[in-house]
Amino acid sequence: MMAQPSLPGFEPAGTFEAFHRANPEVYALLRDFALEAVRVGRRRHLSINLLFERLRWYTMIETEGDPYKLNNNWRAGYARLLMRQERELRGLFETRSSREDERSESAEGAAV
C-alpha cells in the first residue's frame, strides 16, 4: 500500500495529532492520572495502557455524556507527548523506537 503524500498544513482527520487538538481534555486527564501515580511514588515503568483504561472507566462510569473514542494506536503518541511536555513524567513510560522518533529527530536537526 502506497503512503499518501503529505501536504503542508493538511492532516488526515484520523490522526493522533488531529484527535489531540480536537480533544485537549484527553491529554489533561492522562496527565493528571500520571502525575497522581508519580505523587504516590511511581517513578518508572507506568503503563500508558493502564492510563488509557482508567480514562475509559472514568468517562464511561464517573462522568456523564459519551465516552471518548480512544484509538489504541494513539497510546504511544500520548506517552511520548506526556514525557516531552511534563518534566515530572520524563522516563515514566517505556517506549520502543518508531518512525515518529525518526521524523522528530530529523525535524529537530533541520531546525538547528
Secondary structure as UniProt FT lines:
FT   TURN            8..9
FT   TURN            13..14
FT   HELIX           16..22
FT   HELIX           24..39
FT   TURN            40..41
FT   HELIX           48..57
FT   HELIX           58..62
FT   HELIX           72..74
FT   HELIX           75..85
FT   HELIX           87..89
FT   TURN            90..91
FT   HELIX           99..111
//
